[in-house]
């Protein structure tokens, strides 16, 4: 429905804004995963050194 509304309008900047918002929402979980994986890795290597 959103896609149809954006395609029917001639306003390309609104469609670009919607696409940027989707990418923003998609990237956040990946960034959080990388942070958690790095923390686990650091804890694991710290544990093995001791």
Secondary structure as GFF3:
##gff-version 3
##sequence-region A 1 50
A	DSSP	alpha_helix	2	8	.	.	.	ID=ss1
A	DSSP	alpha_helix	12	49	.	.	.	ID=ss2
###
